[in-house]
Amino acid sequence: MEEKDQRQLLLEVYGIERQSDQNSTVVVFAIIAAALTYVVASAGFLLGHYTSAGYTNIPSVVLLLSPLVIVALLSSLVLTVSANAIRGKHLKELEKQVNVEVKAEGGKKISFPSSIRDTSDIWEIKRSLSWLRVYAVLTLTTYIPLFVLALAYTFAVLIPGPWSGYKRAAFVFYSFVIAAQAAGLLVASFHPRFKKDYNAN
């Protein structure tokens, strides 16, 4: 295959992957919005049935399954963010392979496409660039409150009232899953498998 044809093919693949990356970003925001909406709406409903003795006129099975919705949404969020990290790695490699150089003002050469490589300093958590750690803080403060909110919601739903065996099992299950979700998000943010270039593996 000639170099020109290969570059054209790579550009087409890059365009497809870039579109998927943009769609996934929309999905992430949609999941976050859905999770927050559910918590607010559900909390409002539960508060209307709360007394000093616990929740009234709400079946126990509804209370036990109530956190399942936000837990499922957060699992989808973690999977989508992790997939985005892998896709970003592939896109960076595609940008290197295409590498069309354009002369800018002053004779300086700029490589295109390069948006993923240039913005990776923001969404990748890198130890070597100390002045960029502010973005690591912003990334963590974007996701950590969601898990804290999910855990607080689970506590608020399950703690009031008598503790049955089913409630204990549900509490352990939800706590474990939320902890696993937080760990999964940290892996996608720090593990070299998600962030390093191909030639660094």
N, CA, C and O of each residue as an XYZ file, in Angstrom:
804
protein
N       0.837     -1.198      0.000
C       0.000      0.000      0.000
C       0.876      1.253      0.000
O       1.797      1.372      0.808
N       0.585      2.179     -0.904
C       1.376      3.389     -0.984
C       1.166      4.253      0.258
O       0.139      4.174      0.932
N       2.180      5.083      0.536
C       2.124      5.918      1.733
C       0.928      6.857      1.706
O       0.307      7.100      2.740
N       0.596      7.394      0.516
C      -0.533      8.307      0.404
C      -1.845      7.604      0.723
O      -2.688      8.143      1.440
N      -2.015      6.381      0.182
C      -3.227      5.617      0.445
C      -3.317      5.217      1.915
O      -4.394      5.225      2.510
N      -2.165      4.865      2.491
C      -2.151      4.487      3.895
C      -2.535      5.666      4.785
O      -3.286      5.509      5.747
N      -2.017      6.834      4.458
C      -2.352      8.023      5.240
C      -3.833      8.358      5.130
O      -4.462      8.749      6.113
N      -4.388      8.204      3.934
C      -5.813      8.460      3.734
C      -6.653      7.494      4.558
O      -7.649      7.882      5.168
N      -6.236      6.221      4.567
C      -6.948      5.217      5.356
C      -6.870      5.542      6.844
O      -7.857      5.407      7.568
N      -5.705      5.967      7.290
C      -5.540      6.326      8.691
C      -6.396      7.538      9.062
O      -6.951      7.605     10.159
N      -6.496      8.490      8.139
C      -7.345      9.651      8.386
C      -8.813      9.257      8.522
O      -9.539      9.803      9.353
N      -9.239      8.305      7.699
C     -10.619      7.839      7.788
C     -10.869      7.128      9.118
O     -11.898      7.341      9.758
N      -9.927      6.288      9.525
C     -10.049      5.606     10.814
C     -10.036      6.613     11.954
O     -10.793      6.492     12.918
N      -9.167      7.605     11.830
C      -9.089      8.642     12.859
C     -10.415      9.393     12.985
O     -10.875      9.679     14.090
N     -11.022      9.707     11.837
C     -12.298     10.423     11.865
C     -13.388      9.619     12.562
O     -14.191     10.170     13.313
N     -13.411      8.311     12.309
C     -14.410      7.448     12.937
C     -14.185      7.386     14.442
O     -15.124      7.533     15.225
N     -12.930      7.166     14.843
C     -12.612      7.076     16.265
C     -12.841      8.408     16.974
O     -13.269      8.435     18.128
N     -12.559      9.499     16.291
C     -12.752     10.830     16.891
C     -14.236     11.098     17.126
O     -14.617     11.681     18.141
N     -15.064     10.667     16.182
C     -16.508     10.830     16.352
C     -17.017      9.996     17.520
O     -17.861     10.447     18.294
N     -16.502      8.784     17.643
C     -16.876      7.938     18.779
C     -16.443      8.559     20.094
O     -17.155      8.468     21.094
N     -15.280      9.189     20.096
C     -14.784      9.843     21.300
C     -15.687     11.008     21.705
O     -15.981     11.187     22.887
N     -16.121     11.789     20.736
C     -17.014     12.908     21.023
C     -18.374     12.421     21.515
O     -18.960     13.019     22.417
N     -18.872     11.342     20.927
C     -20.147     10.783     21.373
C     -20.058     10.262     22.801
O     -21.001     10.401     23.580
N     -18.924      9.662     23.139
C     -18.746      9.135     24.494
C     -18.718     10.250     25.522
O     -19.185     10.071     26.647
N     -18.176     11.397     25.146
C     -18.181     12.537     26.060
C     -19.603     12.978     26.378
O     -19.921     13.311     27.520
N     -20.451     12.977     25.360
C     -21.858     13.314     25.573
C     -22.524     12.283     26.482
O     -23.338     12.631     27.338
N     -22.172     11.021     26.290
C     -22.735      9.954     27.117
C     -22.339     10.135     28.573
O     -23.158      9.923     29.468
N     -21.091     10.525     28.822
C     -20.629     10.745     30.197
C     -21.457     11.824     30.885
O     -21.908     11.641     32.016
N     -21.655     12.947     30.202
C     -22.462     14.022     30.783
C     -23.905     13.575     31.006
O     -24.526     13.946     32.003
N     -24.437     12.782     30.081
C     -25.807     12.296     30.220
C     -25.946     11.373     31.422
O     -26.941     11.437     32.144
N     -24.955     10.516     31.639
C     -24.992      9.609     32.791
C     -24.934     10.393     34.094
O     -25.683     10.109     35.029
N     -24.040     11.385     34.155
C     -23.936     12.200     35.367
C     -25.244     12.935     35.633
O     -25.712     12.985     36.770
N     -25.832     13.504     34.585
C     -27.090     14.224     34.737
C     -28.207     13.289     35.204
O     -29.009     13.654     36.064
N     -28.256     12.083     34.633
C     -29.280     11.120     35.021
C     -29.114     10.684     36.475
O     -30.099     10.541     37.200
N     -27.861     10.472     36.901
C     -27.609     10.062     38.280
C     -28.027     11.149     39.265
O     -28.681     10.862     40.269
N     -27.653     12.389     38.981
C     -28.011     13.491     39.873
C     -29.524     13.706     39.913
O     -30.096     13.965     40.973
N     -30.162     13.596     38.754
C     -31.619     13.759     38.697
C     -32.319     12.676     39.504
O     -33.276     12.952     40.227
N     -31.840     11.452     39.380
C     -32.452     10.352     40.125
C     -32.312     10.547     41.628
O     -33.269     10.349     42.377
N     -31.117     10.936     42.069
C     -30.892     11.119     43.500
C     -31.795     12.220     44.051
O     -32.412     12.046     45.103
N     -31.875     13.342     43.355
C     -32.696     14.455     43.823
C     -34.176     14.057     43.875
O     -34.857     14.303     44.870
N     -34.664     13.441     42.794
C     -36.072     13.044     42.747
C     -36.390     11.974     43.781
O     -37.415     12.045     44.458
N     -35.515     10.987     43.902
C     -35.744      9.904     44.850
C     -35.656     10.401     46.295
O     -36.447      9.998     47.147
N     -34.689     11.281     46.559
C     -34.551     11.816     47.915
C     -35.783     12.625     48.306
O     -36.241     12.554     49.447
N     -36.315     13.388     47.366
C     -37.536     14.148     47.639
C     -38.707     13.240     47.966
O     -39.493     13.530     48.868
N     -38.824     12.136     47.229
C     -39.894     11.175     47.485
C     -39.731     10.520     48.851
O     -40.698     10.392     49.603
N     -38.507     10.106     49.171
C     -38.266      9.418     50.441
C     -38.473     10.344     51.637
O     -38.998      9.922     52.667
N     -38.065     11.593     51.504
C     -38.241     12.536     52.610
C     -39.718     12.733     52.938
O     -40.073     12.986     54.089
N     -40.574     12.617     51.929
C     -42.001     12.755     52.166
C     -42.597     11.608     52.950
O     -43.716     11.706     53.455
N     -41.847     10.513     53.053
C     -42.331      9.336     53.782
C     -41.478      9.029     55.004
O     -41.600      7.959     55.600
N     -40.614      9.970     55.375
C     -39.708      9.699     56.500
C     -40.313     10.162     57.825
O     -40.873     11.254     57.925
N     -40.188      9.308     58.831
C     -40.570      9.647     60.207
C     -39.451      9.224     61.143
O     -38.448      8.657     60.709
N     -39.623      9.499     62.421
C     -38.604      9.115     63.398
C     -38.435      7.598     63.487
O     -37.403      7.108     63.948
N     -39.447      6.866     63.047
C     -39.386      5.404     63.087
C     -38.843      4.816     61.786
O     -38.706      3.599     61.660
N     -38.543      5.659     60.849
C     -38.046      5.190     59.567
C     -38.988      5.593     58.442
O     -39.795      6.507     58.609
N     -38.893      4.929     57.311
C     -39.754      5.238     56.172
C     -41.087      4.501     56.311
O     -41.118      3.325     56.674
N     -42.175      5.193     56.023
C     -43.501      4.605     56.121
C     -44.160      4.547     54.751
O     -43.896      5.374     53.878
N     -45.015      3.560     54.585
C     -45.782      3.367     53.349
C     -44.900      3.132     52.122
O     -45.304      3.406     50.992
N     -43.700      2.625     52.361
C     -42.814      2.251     51.255
C     -42.404      0.797     51.466
O     -41.828      0.475     52.506
N     -42.678     -0.080     50.525
C     -42.292     -1.490     50.681
C     -40.786     -1.648     50.888
O     -39.993     -0.895     50.321
N     -40.403     -2.615     51.688
C     -38.978     -2.834     51.972
C     -38.181     -3.130     50.712
O     -37.025     -2.722     50.593
N     -38.796     -3.839     49.770
C     -38.077     -4.189     48.548
C     -37.747     -2.945     47.731
O     -36.724     -2.905     47.047
N     -38.610     -1.927     47.797
C     -38.343     -0.676     47.083
C     -37.131      0.026     47.686
O     -36.281      0.547     46.964
N     -37.060      0.034     49.013
C     -35.918      0.654     49.688
C     -34.630     -0.109     49.390
O     -33.581      0.497     49.176
N     -34.712     -1.439     49.377
C     -33.514     -2.239     49.132
C     -32.987     -2.062     47.714
O     -31.778     -2.078     47.486
N     -33.901     -1.892     46.764
C     -33.497     -1.770     45.361
C     -33.268     -0.329     44.920
O     -32.750     -0.086     43.830
N     -33.649      0.621     45.759
C     -33.538      2.035     45.376
C     -32.124      2.457     44.996
O     -31.967      3.144     43.987
N     -31.074      2.083     45.754
C     -29.710      2.490     45.358
C     -29.204      1.796     44.100
O     -28.186      2.201     43.538
N     -29.905      0.750     43.650
C     -29.413     -0.020     42.508
C     -29.346      0.824     41.242
O     -28.488      0.603     40.389
N     -30.247      1.787     41.122
C     -30.282      2.617     39.913
C     -29.025      3.475     39.805
O     -28.367      3.494     38.765
N     -28.695      4.183     40.881
C     -27.509      5.048     40.829
C     -26.233      4.222     40.753
O     -25.260      4.647     40.131
N     -26.225      3.045     41.380
C     -25.056      2.168     41.289
C     -24.852      1.708     39.843
O     -23.724      1.672     39.352
N     -25.949      1.358     39.166
C     -25.847      0.939     37.765
C     -25.368      2.091     36.876
O     -24.565      1.884     35.967
N     -25.864      3.307     37.144
C     -25.432      4.465     36.356
C     -23.947      4.753     36.556
O     -23.237      5.073     35.603
N     -23.483      4.638     37.798
C     -22.064      4.896     38.063
C     -21.182      3.823     37.432
O     -20.076      4.119     36.981
N     -21.658      2.586     37.398
C     -20.895      1.535     36.714
C     -20.761      1.854     35.231
O     -19.691      1.685     34.646
N     -21.849      2.315     34.630
C     -21.796      2.719     33.221
C     -20.838      3.880     33.017
O     -20.124      3.937     32.016
N     -20.825      4.807     33.973
C     -19.915      5.952     33.892
C     -18.458      5.499     33.912
O     -17.653      5.951     33.099
N     -18.123      4.614     34.834
C     -16.745      4.137     34.958
C     -16.324      3.389     33.696
O     -15.214      3.584     33.200
N     -17.202      2.538     33.178
C     -16.876      1.789     31.960
C     -16.679      2.724     30.773
O     -15.780      2.520     29.957
N     -17.525      3.754     30.679
C     -17.415      4.700     29.558
C     -16.134      5.519     29.661
O     -15.437      5.709     28.663
N     -15.817      6.006     30.860
C     -14.589      6.790     31.055
C     -13.355      5.937     30.768
O     -12.400      6.416     30.157
N     -13.369      4.685     31.201
C     -12.232      3.792     30.953
C     -12.073      3.517     29.465
O     -10.957      3.493     28.946
N     -13.200      3.308     28.779
C     -13.138      3.093     27.328
C     -12.622      4.340     26.616
O     -11.885      4.239     25.636
N     -13.010      5.517     27.111
C     -12.513      6.760     26.523
C     -11.004      6.884     26.666
O     -10.320      7.371     25.765
N     -10.487      6.432     27.825
C      -9.040      6.509     28.039
C      -8.294      5.631     27.040
O      -7.268      6.036     26.493
N      -8.814      4.428     26.807
C      -8.191      3.533     25.824
C      -8.299      4.119     24.419
O      -7.340      4.077     23.649
N      -9.463      4.663     24.090
C      -9.653      5.263     22.767
C      -8.711      6.461     22.580
O      -8.172      6.666     21.492
N      -8.520      7.240     23.630
C      -7.606      8.371     23.545
C      -6.189      7.931     23.239
O      -5.469      8.601     22.499
N      -5.790      6.809     23.806
C      -4.457      6.267     23.532
C      -4.325      5.896     22.055
O      -3.308      6.192     21.428
N      -5.346      5.252     21.505
C      -5.315      4.889     20.092
C      -5.321      6.137     19.201
O      -4.627      6.181     18.185
N      -6.098      7.136     19.581
C      -6.165      8.362     18.786
C      -4.822      9.092     18.774
O      -4.422      9.642     17.748
N      -4.135      9.096     19.902
C      -2.811      9.736     19.935
C      -1.846      9.043     18.980
O      -1.055      9.695     18.298
N      -1.921      7.722     18.939
C      -1.037      6.990     18.026
C      -1.407      7.262     16.574
O      -0.525      7.395     15.725
N      -2.701      7.346     16.282
C      -3.130      7.672     14.919
C      -2.651      9.061     14.512
O      -2.238      9.269     13.371
N      -2.707     10.012     15.445
C      -2.221     11.359     15.143
C      -0.731     11.358     14.810
O      -0.285     12.101     13.936
N       0.029     10.529     15.503
C       1.459     10.444     15.224
C       1.717      9.849     13.839
O       2.627     10.273     13.127
N       0.905      8.866     13.476
C       1.107      8.204     12.187
C       0.716      9.102     11.015
O       1.379      9.098      9.978
N      -0.356      9.869     11.180
C      -0.787     10.768     10.105
C       0.177     11.938      9.976
O       0.792     12.127      8.927
N       0.310     12.730     11.047
C       1.347     13.755     11.197
C       1.528     14.627      9.947
O       2.555     14.555      9.272
N       0.533     15.435      9.656
C       0.630     16.394      8.559
C       1.175     17.705      9.111
O       0.545     18.320      9.971
N       2.324     18.138      8.635
C       2.951     19.356      9.142
C       2.514     20.574      8.319
O       2.513     20.557      7.088
N       2.146     21.619      9.045
C       1.694     22.864      8.422
C       2.548     24.003      8.957
O       2.818     24.080     10.156
N       2.974     24.891      8.054
C       3.757     26.041      8.496
C       2.846     27.125      9.041
O       1.911     27.565      8.371
N       3.128     27.548     10.258
C       2.347     28.609     10.888
C       3.094     29.927     10.755
O       4.143     30.005     10.116
N       2.535     30.954     11.368
C       3.164     32.271     11.310
C       4.539     32.234     11.964
O       4.712     31.658     13.038
N       5.506     32.849     11.312
C       6.869     32.857     11.835
C       7.685     31.665     11.388
O       8.818     31.481     11.834
N       7.115     30.850     10.505
C       7.850     29.697     10.000
C       7.804     28.487     10.906
O       8.444     27.476     10.615
N       7.066     28.566     11.994
C       6.975     27.445     12.920
C       6.087     26.356     12.337
O       5.028     26.638     11.777
N       6.527     25.107     12.473
C       5.767     23.980     11.947
C       4.857     23.399     13.028
O       5.267     23.192     14.170
N       3.632     23.149     12.639
C       2.651     22.569     13.545
C       2.134     21.279     12.928
O       1.833     21.235     11.735
N       2.031     20.226     13.737
C       1.552     18.936     13.262
C       0.045     18.820     13.462
O      -0.482     19.180     14.514
N      -0.633     18.318     12.452
C      -2.072     18.067     12.527
C      -2.356     16.652     12.031
O      -1.642     16.151     11.162
N      -3.397     15.993     12.575
C      -4.204     16.403     13.725
C      -3.421     16.203     15.029
O      -2.567     15.320     15.116
N      -3.712     17.012     16.023
C      -2.962     16.920     17.277
C      -3.808     17.265     18.499
O      -3.265     17.468     19.586
N      -5.124     17.333     18.338
C      -5.967     17.771     19.452
C      -5.906     16.817     20.643
O      -5.910     17.258     21.792
N      -5.851     15.513     20.373
C      -5.812     14.546     21.479
C      -4.483     14.632     22.214
O      -4.446     14.604     23.444
N      -3.392     14.738     21.460
C      -2.076     14.848     22.099
C      -1.947     16.139     22.900
O      -1.385     16.147     23.995
N      -2.471     17.227     22.343
C      -2.346     18.514     23.027
C      -3.202     18.580     24.292
O      -2.785     19.145     25.303
N      -4.404     17.996     24.227
C      -5.291     18.065     25.389
C      -5.040     16.950     26.390
O      -5.648     16.946     27.460
N      -4.165     16.009     26.076
C      -3.916     14.902     26.998
C      -3.284     15.381     28.302
O      -3.394     14.716     29.331
N      -2.618     16.544     28.255
C      -2.047     17.092     29.493
C      -3.137     17.495     30.485
O      -2.874     17.640     31.679
N      -4.351     17.673     29.987
C      -5.459     18.049     30.863
C      -6.114     16.823     31.460
O      -6.292     16.751     32.676
N      -6.483     15.840     30.618
C      -7.247     14.703     31.125
C      -6.382     13.523     31.547
O      -6.903     12.562     32.113
N      -5.074     13.565     31.289
C      -4.189     12.541     31.823
C      -3.529     13.071     33.091
O      -3.118     14.230     33.150
N      -3.432     12.218     34.098
C      -2.798     12.599     35.354
C      -1.328     12.201     35.277
O      -0.992     11.021     35.380
N      -0.452     13.190     35.095
C       0.976     12.943     34.903
C       1.763     13.496     36.083
O       1.538     14.621     36.529
N       2.669     12.702     36.568
C       3.457     13.115     37.737
C       4.575     14.095     37.371
O       4.986     14.916     38.192
N       5.055     14.000     36.146
C       6.239     14.785     35.774
C       5.931     16.268     35.574
O       6.822     17.106     35.715
N       4.682     16.601     35.246
C       4.338     17.994     34.968
C       3.615     18.577     36.178
O       2.388     18.545     36.260
N       4.402     19.113     37.121
C       3.835     19.528     38.405
C       2.809     20.644     38.255
O       1.823     20.674     38.991
N       3.021     21.557     37.320
C       2.099     22.685     37.172
C       0.767     22.256     36.566
O      -0.204     23.012     36.602
N       0.717     21.038     36.005
C      -0.531     20.539     35.447
C      -1.328     19.699     36.448
O      -2.394     19.181     36.116
N      -0.812     19.565     37.667
C      -1.522     18.759     38.659
C      -2.843     19.383     39.069
O      -3.697     18.717     39.654
N      -3.009     20.661     38.761
C      -4.289     21.298     39.042
C      -5.404     20.592     38.286
O      -6.532     20.514     38.775
N      -5.099     20.074     37.089
C      -6.105     19.355     36.327
C      -6.422     18.002     36.958
O      -7.549     17.515     36.864
N      -5.419     17.396     37.603
C      -5.677     16.150     38.323
C      -6.654     16.392     39.466
O      -7.551     15.588     39.720
N      -6.462     17.520     40.152
C      -7.377     17.880     41.239
C      -8.788     18.086     40.702
O      -9.758     17.613     41.294
N      -8.900     18.790     39.581
C     -10.215     19.035     38.986
C     -10.874     17.738     38.526
O     -12.087     17.570     38.652
N     -10.064     16.818     37.990
C     -10.608     15.528     37.559
C     -11.164     14.755     38.741
O     -12.264     14.206     38.676
N     -10.395     14.717     39.824
C     -10.845     13.987     41.012
C     -12.079     14.628     41.636
O     -12.985     13.933     42.096
N     -12.106     15.960     41.646
C     -13.261     16.638     42.237
C     -14.499     16.583     41.339
O     -15.597     16.950     41.756
N     -14.306     16.121     40.112
C     -15.458     15.907     39.233
C     -16.168     14.601     39.572
O     -17.397     14.539     39.582
N     -15.382     13.553     39.850
C     -15.955     12.226     40.017
C     -16.150     11.810     41.474
O     -17.133     11.144     41.798
N     -15.218     12.198     42.360
C     -15.318     11.752     43.749
C     -16.644     12.145     44.398
O     -17.244     11.317     45.084
N     -17.130     13.392     44.207
C     -18.427     13.725     44.817
C     -19.570     12.817     44.373
O     -20.519     12.610     45.129
N     -19.495     12.275     43.163
C     -20.542     11.368     42.697
C     -20.566     10.090     43.526
O     -21.635      9.597     43.888
N     -19.379      9.555     43.827
C     -19.319      8.333     44.622
C     -19.688      8.611     46.080
O     -20.337      7.792     46.731
N     -19.275      9.754     46.578
C     -19.666     10.139     47.944
C     -21.183     10.290     48.019
O     -21.811      9.850     48.982
N     -21.763     10.912     47.001
C     -23.213     11.086     46.955
C     -23.928      9.738     46.888
O     -24.938      9.531     47.561
N     -23.401      8.825     46.076
C     -24.009      7.496     45.964
C     -23.946      6.749     47.292
O     -24.908      6.095     47.695
N     -22.802      6.853     47.967
C     -22.644      6.188     49.257
C     -23.552      6.824     50.306
O     -24.175      6.115     51.095
N     -23.632      8.150     50.321
C     -24.497      8.844     51.276
C     -25.963      8.500     51.026
O     -26.736      8.315     51.967
N     -26.337      8.418     49.754
C     -27.719      8.065     49.413
C     -28.043      6.649     49.895
O     -29.120      6.391     50.434
N     -27.090      5.739     49.688
C     -27.285      4.358     50.139
C     -27.456      4.300     51.649
O     -28.335      3.602     52.155
N     -26.602      5.044     52.374
C     -26.726      5.094     53.830
C     -28.086      5.638     54.243
O     -28.743      5.086     55.126
N     -28.502      6.726     53.598
C     -29.759      7.386     53.969
C     -30.966      6.487     53.718
O     -31.962      6.558     54.439
N     -30.872      5.646     52.699
C     -31.990      4.762     52.379
C     -32.036      3.545     53.301
O     -33.113      3.127     53.727
N     -30.880      2.981     53.608
C     -30.842      1.703     54.316
C     -30.743      1.820     55.835
O     -31.252      0.955     56.547
N     -30.103      2.861     56.342
C     -29.859      2.925     57.789
C     -31.133      3.068     58.609
O     -31.271      2.361     59.607
N     -32.079      3.947     58.248
C     -33.279      4.076     59.086
C     -34.071      2.769     59.175
O     -34.136      1.999     58.217
N     -34.675      2.538     60.352
C     -35.513      1.362     60.530
C     -34.723      0.140     60.966
O     -33.496      0.184     61.047
N     -35.424     -0.948     61.246
C     -34.754     -2.179     61.702
C     -33.890     -2.795     60.615
O     -34.185     -2.677     59.426
N     -32.821     -3.453     61.037
C     -31.884     -4.068     60.111
C     -32.193     -5.561     59.986
O     -32.031     -6.324     60.938
N     -32.630     -5.948     58.826
C     -32.874     -7.360     58.539
C     -31.653     -7.948     57.848
O     -30.705     -7.238     57.513
N     -31.695     -9.248     57.645
C     -30.598     -9.898     56.927
C     -30.484     -9.403     55.505
O     -29.377     -9.259     54.985
N     -31.617     -9.140     54.864
C     -31.607     -8.618     53.505
C     -30.988     -7.227     53.449
O     -30.252     -6.901     52.518
N     -31.295     -6.409     54.460
C     -30.747     -5.051     54.476
C     -29.237     -5.084     54.672
O     -28.511     -4.324     54.031
N     -28.765     -5.950     55.544
C     -27.314     -6.079     55.751
C     -26.619     -6.521     54.461
O     -25.576     -5.985     54.084
N     -27.217     -7.502     53.801
C     -26.627     -8.001     52.552
C     -26.610     -6.909     51.489
O     -25.624     -6.762     50.767
N     -27.708     -6.134     51.385
C     -27.774     -5.046     50.409
C     -26.740     -3.976     50.724
O     -26.099     -3.448     49.815
N     -26.571     -3.651     52.001
C     -25.613     -2.623     52.405
C     -24.186     -3.035     52.045
O     -23.419     -2.231     51.516
N     -23.834     -4.288     52.331
C     -22.501     -4.790     52.001
C     -22.295     -4.794     50.487
O     -21.232     -4.407     50.000
N     -23.308     -5.229     49.748
C     -23.204     -5.302     48.290
C     -22.998     -3.921     47.677
O     -22.096     -3.736     46.859
N     -23.822     -2.955     48.063
C     -23.715     -1.611     47.488
C     -22.389     -0.955     47.868
O     -21.752     -0.309     47.035
N     -21.977     -1.118     49.111
C     -20.704     -0.521     49.549
C     -19.542     -1.100     48.757
O     -18.637     -0.371     48.350
N     -19.567     -2.414     48.540
C     -18.490     -3.069     47.782
C     -18.465     -2.584     46.337
O     -17.401     -2.287     45.792
N     -19.644     -2.505     45.720
C     -19.709     -2.096     44.308
C     -19.248     -0.652     44.137
O     -18.518     -0.345     43.194
N     -19.666      0.242     45.040
C     -19.261      1.648     44.937
C     -17.754      1.784     45.118
O     -17.111      2.575     44.428
N     -17.185      1.007     46.055
C     -15.731      1.022     46.234
C     -15.026      0.504     44.979
O     -13.998      1.047     44.575
N     -15.574     -0.541     44.364
C     -14.987     -1.078     43.127
C     -15.075     -0.059     41.997
O     -14.155      0.050     41.186
N     -16.171      0.684     41.940
C     -16.321      1.714     40.909
C     -15.274      2.812     41.074
O     -14.658      3.241     40.098
N     -15.077      3.259     42.303
C     -14.059      4.287     42.555
C     -12.672      3.776     42.184
O     -11.868      4.511     41.612
N     -12.395      2.518     42.510
C     -11.104      1.925     42.162
C     -10.945      1.841     40.645
O      -9.866      2.104     40.113
N     -12.025      1.474     39.951
C     -11.968      1.390     38.492
C     -11.673      2.730     37.849
O     -10.953      2.808     36.853
N     -12.232      3.786     38.422
C     -11.978      5.120     37.874
C     -10.538      5.547     38.138
O      -9.921      6.201     37.297
N     -10.005      5.186     39.287
C      -8.610      5.511     39.595
C      -7.659      4.757     38.669
O      -6.642      5.299     38.238
N      -7.995      3.512     38.368
C      -7.164      2.729     37.448
C      -7.111      3.405     36.080
O      -6.046      3.506     35.471
N      -8.266      3.866     35.603
C      -8.315      4.537     34.303
C      -7.556      5.860     34.310
O      -7.133      6.335     33.256
N      -7.379      6.459     35.492
C      -6.699      7.752     35.593
C      -5.197      7.615     35.799
O      -4.437      8.500     35.405
N      -4.753      6.502     36.419
C      -3.349      6.396     36.808
C      -2.593      5.251     36.141
O      -1.381      5.354     35.954
N      -3.267      4.169     35.779
C      -2.543      2.987     35.306
C      -1.917      3.240     33.936
O      -2.559      3.809     33.054
N      -0.656      2.816     33.757
C       0.039      3.041     32.476
C      -0.676      2.412     31.278
O      -0.544      2.909     30.160
N      -1.423      1.338     31.488
C      -2.132      0.683     30.369
C      -3.081      1.648     29.674
O      -3.343      1.505     28.480
N      -3.596      2.623     30.403
C      -4.553      3.553     29.836
C      -3.901      4.826     29.308
O      -4.486      5.513     28.470
N      -2.696      5.153     29.786
C      -2.168      6.480     29.504
C      -0.914      6.518     28.631
O      -0.732      7.460     27.859
N      -0.071      5.538     28.738
C       1.208      5.609     28.029
C       1.028      5.406     26.535
O       0.053      4.809     26.078
N       1.989      5.913     25.795
C       1.998      5.706     24.364
C       2.406      4.255     24.068
O       2.905      3.544     24.940
N       2.181      3.841     22.827
C       2.477      2.465     22.449
C       3.946      2.131     22.652
O       4.284      1.051     23.136
N       4.802      3.048     22.287
C       6.233      2.758     22.382
C       6.753      2.800     23.797
O       7.935      2.545     24.031
N       5.862      3.129     24.778
C       6.290      3.150     26.177
C       5.855      1.893     26.904
O       6.221      1.713     28.065
N       5.081      1.006     26.262
C       4.601     -0.214     26.921
C       5.671     -1.291     26.903
O       5.449     -2.390     27.412
